[in-house]
């Protein structure tokens, strides 16, 4: 069928195939055809078969050649513009035994691989493919190789490097890790040597991107950090129109489940210590002093104070994003009961407000996400 330039598919292919020997496209195809099998040895893809059917008999004889069929596929098939593969939900547990004291972590690992594997999508060939089963096994191999206890960020960087060192067709790897909230338990007021309970305040997360062309990049974070205070919170002075039902208040419960993500301008001396520093900065600025706390005039104001404290306290923290959905506690006034006295609430999270902010150590730094 005629194409926008007036050529039929068959004549277009013939033009490519009969171009000058000095043409780099033809030279590349000739070199590749001498060392690699045809893209589709017997049956070309449907789009290429339709092109064959439309061509006249002489053109079909030419297109029967395997290399010419590959040219047809490139011309008539949609582009493969992006592809990745990998493994998800690889659960890795690791114990480091330091005398009688044991250190334990559980990681949920995801690996995303970019590689020179376009041919596996466009042809039946899987040559050179790093399988997802191999990817899973490497997660355990690297965990075994970490002889000293380490942060999830350190493990993610080591795992990404392992793929680049082992498989030359891989160009970049992103490793994402969730650390389960196991925490060393206390018995009779003392840390137990080898006992853990599932009681950490949130899920610790991180991601590391390791590439052949760029320096490694690390993100750290927290998921579902649930915090609540029963007083020292209000909301007033907002815009009011005919659609506004909310009333000004200086007394309410403030509760949220914060997701936090931050990036690094340089690696910290200790990822675990830096993580604890971020957590302490967030908690201190949400709750305030143990006696009396601190007043919050809005979720927005408090989030900015929390983010600012983290950026200022933790060396190397580049920017931090906090996303806070409201966990609502609505005054309950059941029939026949005494009036509400800041005592009984309807607990709900649907629908809920969603507030987010990004705080950067650099003025004018682009936020992680922007509408």
N, C-alpha and C positions, 0 to 999 in steps of 0.2 A: 504494500500500500504506500502511496506517496507520503513522504515526510515533509516537515516545514521547509526544508531546503530543496524540495522537488525531486529528491532521489528516492527510489524504492529501497526497502531494507536490504534486499539482495545486492543491488548495485552499490549501496553505501558500504557494505561489507567487502565487496569486490574491490572498491577503491582503496580501502584500508589495507587489504591483503596484497595489492599490487603496487603499493607505494614504493618510493625509492629505497634501495638497500641502506642508504644513509639515514633513513628516517628512524629516530630513536625509539618510536613506538614499536615498529616492526623489529628492530634489533632486540629490544627487550623481550618481545614475545618469542623470537627465535631462540634466544638464549634460554628462556624459561622452558620452552618445549623440549629442548635437548636434555634436560635434567629432571623434569617433573612430568607426571602422568597427565593425560587430558583432563579437563575439568569435569566433563561428564562422558565417560567412555562409551556408553551405549545410548542412553536416552537423555537428550537435552531437556532443560526445564520447559514447562508448558508455553511460556511466552516465545521461547526460541522455536519450539515445534510449530507454533502458529505462523511464525515468520517463514519457516521452511515451506509450509503448505501454500503460502501466498506466492512464493517465488515460482518462476517458470522452470521447465525441466532442466535446462542447462545450468541455471542458478542452483537448483537443488543438488545437482551433481557436484558442483563446487563446494556447497555447504556441507556435504557429507563428510568432508575432512574434519577431524576432531578439533584442530586448532581454529578453523574458521567458525565452528559452532561456538567456541568460547568467545570469539569476537562478537558473534550475534548476541550472546547473553549479555555482554557488557553494553551493547547498544540498545537493546530492547527491554531489559529488566530494570526495575527501580533500583536506585542506589542503596547500598548498605552503608548507612552513614555513621552508625555507632554499634558496638557490640562489646559485652563483657560476659564473663561467667565466673563461677566461684562456688562457695559453699556457705550455708547459713545454719544457725542453731547447732554449732559444734560445741558441746558442753565439755569443758576441760576442768578437772579438779587437780590441784597440786598441793602437796605437803612438803615443807622443808623441816627437817628434824635437826634442831640445834640442841644437842644433849637431851635433857628431859623436856625441853620446851619445843612444842611443835607449832609451826605457822601454816595456816591453811587458807586457800582461796578457791573459789569456783568461778569460772569464766564462761560466758556464753559468747562464742566467737563467730564472726561473719567475715568472710574473705571475698573481695571483689577484684577480679583480675582483668587487666587490659593486655591484650597480646595480639601477635600477628596471626590471627586465626580466621581471617575473613573467608578463606577457602573452605573452612568447615561449615559455613553457612551457605555458601554459594555452590558447593560441589559435595559429592558424597565422601570426600576424603577427610579423615581426622588426623592426618599426619602432623606430628609435632604437638598435639594437644596435651596440655596438663589436665588430667581428668579431675572431676570434682571429688572423686574418692581419694586421689592422691592429695588433693588440697586438704581434705579432712585429716588425713594421716599426718601431714606436715604440722598441723596444729599441735598434735601430741608430741611429735619429734622435737619441736622447738621448746615446748614446755619441759620436756625431759632435759634438754640442754641448759636450761636456766638453773644452774647449780646453786645460786644464791637467791634468796627471796627477792622479789622484784614487784614493781608497780605494774598495773595493766598497760600503761603507756610504754614501758620498757619492753614488755613482752610483745606488744603490737609492732613496735619498730623492728625487733629481732625477727619476727615472723615475716614481715614484709621483705626484709633484707634476704631471708632464706630463699624466698621465691625468686628474687632477681639473681641471686648467686647460683641457683640450681637450674634455671630454665631460661635459656638465652632468648626465646621468642616472647617472653613476658616483658612488657615495657613499663608497667606501673601496677602497684597493688595498693588497695585500701583495706586495712584491717580494722574492724570495729569490735569493741569488747564491752560487754556488760559484766560487772562484777557483782555477784550475789551478795546480799546484805548479811553475811556471816560475821559475827563479832565475838571475840574472846569473852567467855562468860566469867562472872565473878562468883565465888563461893566463899561464904564467911568473910566477905569484904576484900578478898584477894583474887588476882587473876589466876585462872586455872591453867595448868600446864598445856593441856590438849583439848579442853572443852570449849565448844562454840555454840552460840544460839543465833537464831535467825532474827536479829533485832536491830540491825543498823537502821539509821533514820531515813535512808533513801538508797536508791540504786546508783552505784558509781558507774560512769560510762567514759569511754574514750575512743578515739579513732586516730590512726596514723596512715598517712599517704606516703609511700616510698616509691620513687621514680628514678629512672636512669638519667633524666635530664634536669631534675630540679632537686633542691635540698629537701629532706624529709619535713613534713608538716604534721603537727600534732594538735588535736583538739581534746579537751577534757570536759567533764560535765557531771551533772547529777540529774536524776529523774525522780519525780514524785516526792520531793522534799515537803512533807506535810507539816505545816506549822499553824498554830492557833494561839490567840490571846483573847481573853474574855472581856477585856476592857482596854482603855487607852487607845480607842480608835473612833473616828468619826468621819462624816462626809457632809459638807455644806458649801453653800455659795455657788453651786452649779447652775447652769442654764435651766430655766423653768418655762415651759410653754403648755399649751392645752393638752399635750400628750404625756406630760410628766406626772407620775403618781408618787414618786419617791419624795420623802420629806427630809429636811435637814435633820442631822443628828450629831451629837457629840458623844454618844454612848452606844456601842455596838460590838458584837463579836467580829474579829478579823481572822479569817482562816483561808488558807490557800494550799495548793500542792504545786510547788514551783519546779519547773524544768530549767536547768541552768547549763549554759555552754560557754566555754571560754577558750581563747587561743593564746599562743605563746609567741613573744618576740624573740625569746631565747629559751633553751631548756632550763628548767629550774635545777638547783643542786640536788633536790630530792622531790620526785613527783608526789610521793605519799605525804611528805611534810607540807608541800604546797597545797595539796588537796585539803588537808586539815586547816590550813590557814584561810582558804576560801570559805570553808564551812563556818569557821569561827567568826569571820567578818560578817557573813550573812546573818547568822544567829544573833550576834550582838546588836546589829542594827535593826533587826525585826523586833526583838523582844525588849531591848533596852536593859538597864541595870536590874539585878535580881529584886531589889526593893523599889517598887514604884513603876518600873518599866519606862517606856518612852511613848509619847503620844504620836499617833499616825493620823494626819489629816486626810490621807487618801492612799490607795494602793500605789498609785503612780509615784507619789513622793517617797514612800517607803522603799519601793524597788530601786529608785535612783540612789538613795542613801546606801542601800545594801551593795549595789554594784560599785559605787564610788569607793566604799570601804575596801572591797576586795581588790580593786585595781591599785589602790594606794598601799595596801598591806603586803601583797604577794609580789615579790620581785620576778620580773619577766612576764607577768600576765599582761597581754596586749589589749584584749577587749573581752567583755563579758556580756552575755545576753540572758536576761531573766524573763520567763514567761509564766504568768500567774493567773490561773483560772480561779474565780471566786468559789469558795465553799460556803454556801449561804446558810445562815441560822436566822430564821424569820420568827419574830415574836409570835407566840401562841396565845390565843384568847379563846379557849373552848367555852361553849355555853355553860352557864352555871358555876364557873370558877371565878376566883378573885381576879381582879385586873392584872395584866402583865406587869411584872416588877423586875425586869431583867433577870428572869429565872428559868422560864420554860420556853423552848424554841421548837420550831419545825425545822429539822435538818434536811437540806436538799442541795443538790448541785446542778439541777436542770430546771430551767435554763440558767446559765451562769455568765457573768462578765469574764472577759479575757483581756488581760493587760500585759504588755510586753515593753521592754526597753533594752537598749544596748548602750553600754558605757565603755568608752575607749580611753586608753592612756594617751592617745595621740589626738590632737585637735584636727577635725576634718576627716577623720578616718571613716571609710565606708562601712556601714553596718552589715551584719551578716545577711540580713534579709530586708528588703525594702519594697513597698508597694509602688 
